[in-house]
C-alpha cells in the first residue's frame, strides 16, 4: 500500500507515500492513520495516476490538497562556477557547528530571523546527528562569519538527492543558494554520480530557480494531501 517516514526536519510530522489504494479503502485507511498518529501532522503523497483515482474521495473526507511536487534532475556537465559573494565560506557540518546549522536552517524555512525555541533546536540537533551517522550530509554557508544558508543531501548508488536548501532572509538574492548548488553538483559529478535530484512545489519559486539552474529533467511528479 505504501510506506511512511518521519519528516527529517520536524519529528511531529509524518509523510506517507502511497503506491496502491482503492477509493473504497480510503476511509478505513485514514482511520488507521489517525489511530496510529493521533497528534502528528500527517501528509499523503502519491503519483499522478493514483491521485486521479483518489482526489475526489480525499476531498470528501476533508483532506487538504498540498498541490503537486516535482522531482527534477540535473544531468548536464558541471555547472559554471558563479562569482562568490564577498566574505563567503562553505563549511561541512560536523557535531561542532551543527547547532549553528540548525538555527540557520530553521530561520530560513520560517522566513524569520527569530531564534527557534531551545527545545526545538535540541530536538532537531539530535535528529540530524542520527542522519549524519547514516547517509545525511550537510553544508553551511557563512558570510563574514555569520550563518547565511544551508544545504542537505543524501548520496545514493548513482544519484545525489538534495533534500534541504534554505537561505536566511537577510542573505537572499545574493547568489548564495546558487553557490551551494554549484558546489554540491560539481562535487557529485566529480565522484561519478549520474545526476543530482532536487524537489519542490511544482508552482513554487524554488522550482523555477532550480529549472533556471539546469535541473531540467522532470523525474516524477507527486501530489500531496494533509490528512484532516
C-alpha positions as CSV (number, residue, x, y, z in Angstrom):
1,X,0.0,0.0,0.0
2,X,2.8,2.4,0.8
3,X,5.3,3.4,3.5
4,X,5.7,6.2,5.9
5,X,8.6,8.2,7.4
6,X,9.2,10.9,9.9
7,X,9.8,14.3,8.3
8,X,13.5,14.9,8.7
9,X,13.0,18.5,9.9
10,X,10.2,18.0,12.4
11,X,9.6,14.8,14.3
12,X,5.9,15.6,14.8
13,X,5.3,15.4,11.0
14,X,4.6,12.1,9.2
15,X,4.9,11.7,5.4
16,X,3.1,8.6,3.9
17,X,4.0,7.7,0.4
18,X,1.1,5.7,-1.2
19,X,1.6,3.4,-4.1
20,X,-1.7,1.4,-4.2
21,X,-5.0,2.2,-2.6
22,X,-8.6,1.8,-4.0
23,X,-11.1,4.6,-3.5
24,X,-13.2,2.3,-1.3
25,X,-10.2,1.8,1.0
26,X,-9.6,5.5,1.7
27,X,-12.0,5.9,4.7
28,X,-10.7,2.8,6.7
29,X,-7.1,3.7,5.7
30,X,-7.5,7.2,7.1
31,X,-9.0,5.9,10.3
32,X,-5.9,3.6,10.8
33,X,-3.6,6.6,10.1
34,X,-5.3,8.7,12.7
35,X,-5.3,5.9,15.2
36,X,-1.5,5.4,14.6
37,X,-0.6,9.1,14.6
38,X,-3.3,10.9,16.6
39,X,-1.4,14.1,17.2
40,X,1.0,14.4,14.3
41,X,0.6,16.4,11.2
42,X,0.2,13.7,8.5
43,X,0.7,14.2,4.8
44,X,0.0,11.8,2.0
45,X,1.9,11.7,-1.3
46,X,1.1,9.7,-4.4
47,X,1.9,9.5,-8.1
48,X,-0.3,11.2,-10.7
49,X,-2.3,8.1,-11.7
50,X,-3.3,7.3,-8.1
51,X,-4.1,11.0,-7.5
52,X,-6.7,10.9,-10.3
53,X,-8.4,8.0,-8.7
54,X,-8.4,9.2,-5.1
55,X,-8.7,13.0,-5.3
56,X,-12.5,13.1,-5.2
57,X,-12.7,10.8,-2.2
58,X,-9.9,12.5,-0.3
59,X,-11.7,15.9,-0.8
60,X,-14.9,14.4,0.6
61,X,-13.0,13.2,3.7
62,X,-11.7,16.8,4.4
63,X,-8.1,16.2,3.3
64,X,-6.5,19.4,2.1
65,X,-4.7,19.4,-1.2
66,X,-1.0,20.4,-1.0
67,X,-0.6,20.5,-4.7
68,X,2.0,18.9,-6.9
69,X,5.6,18.2,-6.0
70,X,8.1,17.6,-8.7
71,X,11.5,15.9,-8.6
72,X,14.0,17.4,-11.1
73,X,17.3,16.0,-12.3
74,X,20.5,17.8,-13.2
75,X,22.2,15.6,-15.9
76,X,24.4,18.1,-17.7
77,X,28.1,18.8,-17.4
78,X,29.4,20.6,-14.3
79,X,27.7,23.9,-13.8
80,X,29.8,27.0,-14.3
81,X,31.2,28.5,-11.1
82,X,29.5,31.7,-10.1
83,X,31.0,34.8,-8.7
84,X,31.3,34.2,-5.0
85,X,29.7,36.7,-2.7
86,X,32.3,38.6,-0.7
87,X,33.2,37.0,2.6
88,X,31.6,33.7,1.7
89,X,32.9,30.5,3.4
90,X,31.4,27.0,3.0
91,X,31.7,24.5,5.9
92,X,31.0,20.8,6.1
93,X,28.7,20.3,9.0
94,X,30.0,18.4,12.0
95,X,28.9,18.0,15.6
96,X,30.9,21.2,16.3
97,X,28.9,23.5,14.0
98,X,25.6,21.6,13.9
99,X,24.0,23.9,16.4
100,X,24.7,26.9,14.1
101,X,23.4,24.9,11.1
102,X,20.1,24.1,12.8
103,X,19.4,27.7,13.8
104,X,20.2,29.0,10.3
105,X,18.1,26.3,8.6
106,X,15.1,26.8,10.8
107,X,15.3,30.6,10.3
108,X,15.5,30.2,6.6
109,X,12.4,28.0,6.4
110,X,10.5,30.2,8.9
111,X,11.2,33.4,6.9
112,X,12.1,34.9,10.2
113,X,15.4,35.7,12.0
114,X,13.8,35.0,15.4
115,X,15.7,32.3,17.2
116,X,13.9,28.9,17.4
117,X,12.8,27.6,20.8
118,X,15.7,25.9,22.6
119,X,13.8,22.6,22.9
120,X,13.1,22.7,19.1
121,X,16.8,23.3,18.5
122,X,17.9,20.4,20.7
123,X,15.3,18.0,19.1
124,X,16.5,18.8,15.6
125,X,20.2,18.6,16.6
126,X,19.5,15.0,17.8
127,X,17.6,14.2,14.6
128,X,20.5,15.4,12.4
129,X,23.1,13.7,14.4
130,X,21.3,10.5,13.6
131,X,21.1,11.5,9.9
132,X,24.8,12.2,9.9
133,X,25.6,8.8,11.4
134,X,23.9,7.4,8.3
135,X,23.7,8.9,4.8
136,X,22.8,12.5,5.6
137,X,25.4,15.2,4.8
138,X,25.1,19.0,5.3
139,X,26.8,22.2,4.2
140,X,26.7,25.6,6.0
141,X,27.4,28.9,4.2
142,X,28.7,31.9,6.2
143,X,29.1,35.5,5.1
144,X,31.8,37.2,7.2
145,X,31.4,34.6,9.8
146,X,27.6,34.9,10.1
147,X,25.4,31.9,9.1
148,X,23.6,32.6,5.8
149,X,22.4,29.4,4.1
150,X,22.2,25.6,4.5
151,X,22.1,22.6,2.2
152,X,21.5,18.9,2.9
153,X,21.8,15.8,0.7
154,X,21.9,12.0,0.6
155,X,24.2,10.1,-1.8
156,X,22.6,7.1,-3.5
157,X,24.3,4.5,-5.7
158,X,24.1,6.6,-8.8
159,X,22.5,9.9,-7.8
160,X,22.7,12.6,-5.2
161,X,19.4,13.8,-3.7
162,X,19.4,17.4,-2.4
163,X,16.6,17.4,0.2
164,X,17.2,20.7,2.0
165,X,18.2,24.2,0.8
166,X,17.4,27.3,2.9
167,X,18.7,30.8,2.9
168,X,18.1,33.2,5.8
169,X,16.0,36.2,4.8
170,X,18.8,38.9,5.2
171,X,21.0,37.0,2.8
172,X,18.7,36.2,-0.1
173,X,19.2,37.2,-3.7
174,X,22.9,37.4,-3.3
175,X,23.8,34.1,-5.1
176,X,24.4,32.1,-2.0
177,X,21.9,29.3,-2.8
178,X,23.3,29.1,-6.3
179,X,26.8,28.8,-4.9
180,X,25.7,25.9,-2.7
181,X,24.1,24.1,-5.6
182,X,27.1,24.7,-7.8
183,X,29.4,23.2,-5.1
184,X,27.3,20.1,-4.4
185,X,26.5,19.4,-8.1
186,X,30.1,19.7,-9.2
187,X,31.2,17.5,-6.3
188,X,28.6,14.9,-7.1
189,X,29.6,14.7,-10.8
190,X,33.3,14.6,-9.9
191,X,32.7,11.5,-7.7
192,X,30.8,9.7,-10.5
193,X,27.2,10.4,-9.8
194,X,24.9,10.3,-12.9
195,X,22.6,13.0,-11.7
196,X,21.7,15.4,-8.9
197,X,18.0,15.3,-7.9
198,X,16.1,18.1,-6.1
199,X,12.4,18.6,-5.4
200,X,9.8,21.2,-4.6
201,X,6.3,22.5,-5.1
202,X,5.6,22.5,-8.9
203,X,4.4,26.0,-9.0
204,X,6.7,27.5,-6.4
205,X,9.6,30.0,-6.8
206,X,12.3,27.4,-5.8
207,X,11.4,25.0,-8.6
208,X,11.5,27.9,-11.1
209,X,15.0,28.7,-9.7
210,X,16.1,25.0,-10.0
211,X,15.0,24.9,-13.6
212,X,16.9,28.0,-14.5
213,X,20.0,26.5,-12.8
214,X,19.8,23.4,-15.0
215,X,17.5,20.9,-13.2
216,X,15.6,20.4,-16.4
217,X,14.6,16.7,-16.5
218,X,11.4,16.0,-14.6
219,X,11.9,12.6,-12.9
220,X,8.5,12.3,-11.4
221,X,5.5,14.3,-10.1
222,X,3.7,13.6,-6.9
223,X,0.5,15.0,-5.3
224,X,0.2,15.7,-1.6
225,X,-2.7,16.0,0.9
226,X,-2.9,17.0,4.5
227,X,-4.9,14.5,6.5
228,X,-7.8,16.1,8.3
